[in-house]
Amino acid sequence: MRAGVLHQHNVLWPASKGPYLDASSSDRLFGHASLLVELLEPHSAARIVLSTSWVVKYGCHGAVRRLPFELRTRVIGATFHSQMNRAEFESAYRDMQVWEDVFRR
């Protein structure tokens, strides 16, 4: 099981239900978002680049729409975009996806 930054458990993607956590009922999607909002608050210039499978699934705008407002306003892009080779991107380790984005920016 892979944990994320904003929620602690694996997300499942059935088409009929939409994304949900493979977790106990006390956990929820974006359960750690308020902590990230709090940590970023003193850093008004900090911006976010999404590095998530949500962007591959929903596009950058679709992924951003699911974030709390305080995080949405900081997003400047994503490590994946529609002009990229999806299979090549998904086969790369996450840290390499991030480094490639750093070099592009």
N, C-alpha and C positions, 0 to 999 in steps of 0.2 A: 504494500500500500504506500502510495506517495503522498506526502503532506505538502500543503501549499503555504503561502504566506498569509493569505486572508481567511482561509478555512483549513482546518486541521486534517481533514480526511479526503479520501479519494472521491471525486465527483463522477457520477454515472450520467449518461446522456441518452436515455431512451427518447425516441422522437415523439411518442405520445404523451410523455410526462414532462419533458424538459429536464434541465439539470437538477440533480439532487445529490445529497451526500450519502455515501455508503458508510453510515455512522449511526451512533445512538440518537435517540430523539432529542437529547439535550443539546446536541451540536446543530449548527445551522450554517448555511452558505454565508460567506463573508462575516463570520463570527468574530474575526480579529480586526475587522476594518476600523472599528472605533479606536482601537489601540494605535493603529498606523496614523489615523487622523490626529490623534493626540500627540504622537511623537513628531509629526511633521509641522504641527502648528507654529512652533517658534521659528521655523525655517520657511518663510514666505516665498523665497526664491526657488525652493526645491521643486523640481518637476519629475513626472513619472513617465517611464517608458515601459509599457506592458510587455512582459515576457511570460506568456501563458497560452495554453492550448485553446483558451476561450477565444482568442483572436483568430486562430485558424478556423475554429468552428463558426463564430458569429461575425467575424470581421472586427476591425478596431472599433468602429462606432457602436456596433452591437455589444461588444464586451464592455466598453466604457459606460453605456447606458445602464448596466447592471451594478455599477459601483455607487457608493454613497456620493452625494453631491460634492462634499469636501474633497474627495479624491478625484472625481470626474474633472473638476476644474484644473487639476494639475497635470493631467495626461497630455503629453505632446506627441505620442505615437506608440508604435509597437515594434518589437523585433521582427515580426513577420508582416509582410504586406502582399497584396494580391499579385504583384508582378514577380514574385519569387517562385521558385520551383518548390512546391509544397512537400513532395517526397524527400527532396534533398534537405530542406529545412528540418523536417521532422526526424530525419535520421541523424542529425547533428546533436551532440551533447548540448544541454542548455547553456553552459558557460561559453561554448563556441558561438551559439546563436547571439548571445549578448555581446561578445567581442566583435563579431561581424557588424552588429548594429553600431557599436561605438566607433568603429572605423568608418562606417558610412556617414555618421553624423559629424 
